[in-house]
Amino acid sequence: MKILITLSVLLLTSCFDSDNAQAKEIESIALGKAVFDKNCVSCHGKGAKGTVRNWKKTLPNGKYPAPPLNGTAHAWHHSPKLLLSTINDGGKRLGGWMPEFKDKLSDQEKQALLDYLHSLWPKDIQQKYNARFK
């Protein structure tokens, strides 16, 4: 009987942990969307779809436009560490014009931003990314 009670408690606890983790993920994605809408949408477009048809073609000023971040460009090929580095340090060192957000966003906001972008990617891209980096 004690074993049955112990197993039941463990099972219920794991259900609550799973629900709690899912709630935290949803909360983080919502925060990430808010951060994106406030800081990134003007360059990366609504829903991170980009603002130009061909993001690989230079603009008249010789710089590349901000790429889409919704899984249709290359962001998902990069590790979380590199993505955070780009958020922190911007794109100027790479010849881009993205400003740095190191001191403008909290660590929680940066992670939430990554969680939001991940949520926009197609399921097959998410799976490839997760297999490679998580």
Secondary structure, 3 states (H helix, E strand, C coil): CHHHHHHHHHHHHHHHHHHHHHHHHHHHHHHHHHHHHHHCHHHHCHHHCCCCCCCCCCCCCCCCCCCCCCCCCCHHHCCHHHHHHHHHHCCHHHCCCCCCCCCCCCHHHHHHHHHHHHHHCCHHHHHHHHHHHC
